[in-house]
Amino acid sequence: MSSKLKILIVEDDSGICSFLETTLASNGYGYLTSSNGKAALCMVSSHCPDCILLDLGLPDMDGNEIIRSVRSWSKIPIIVISARTSESDKATALDLGADDYLSKPFGTVELLARIRTALRHTRTSSSDSEVALTESFHVGDLCIDFKKRRVSLGGIDVPLTPNEYRIVELLGLHAGQVMTYKQMLTSLWGPSIGSDNKLLRVHMTSIRHKIEPNPNEPMYFMTEVGVGYRLVDEVES
């Protein structure tokens, strides 16, 4: 088991924990489990797992405290798995540094896809903007050339405005991950911009009309309603 990728399960519901253990084991992953936050934090530092599946409603602390603690020193992927489904709960966890948020109940196929995406980010340069800016990102017919600051679709340049390019670039550097409105606004225009998402919505509408085959049914730039945007890292066939 030591040679397998290790997933830390932080979950106090024994039934869900058992389901996660069985799912991970049957798909070739090693796993560690913890039913409370204090033990989980100890296991993160002592075992250095490759990914964390984190429930927010733990008996001794809120899962958001674990996200905040881990993010103070580590980039280990954190996927929140929680019964909390409000937009504010999702946005808070993602703003604190969670890589993804999966609401209960969830399916095995989606869970494994989220894990693969999170693990892939730790093995590519896309999580390191300094490195990523020397490369390009491809998904479907879409290509973002970070070095030349150009976006093309099917080999044809897309005429984006400077702000539109910056939005596409930011989402490309975090492809597969949900970027909250707050994260995007702060990264693009600084903390003084406030929390009005209208500016983002206007730019995203224009971006979709220039890039998406059908802007009303996007295949690249997805909206996480009430939370933010996500650029897919795989196009469904």
Beta strands, then each sheet from edge to edge (+ up, - down):
strand 1: 6-10
strand 2: 30-34
strand 3: 51-54
strand 4: 78-82
strand 5: 100-103
strand 6: 136-139
strand 7: 142-145
strand 8: 150-153
strand 9: 156-157
strand 10: 179-180
strand 11: 221-224
strand 12: 228-231
sheet 1: 2+ 1+ 3+ 4+ 5+
sheet 2: 6+ 7- 8+ 9-
sheet 3: 10+ 12- 11+
end
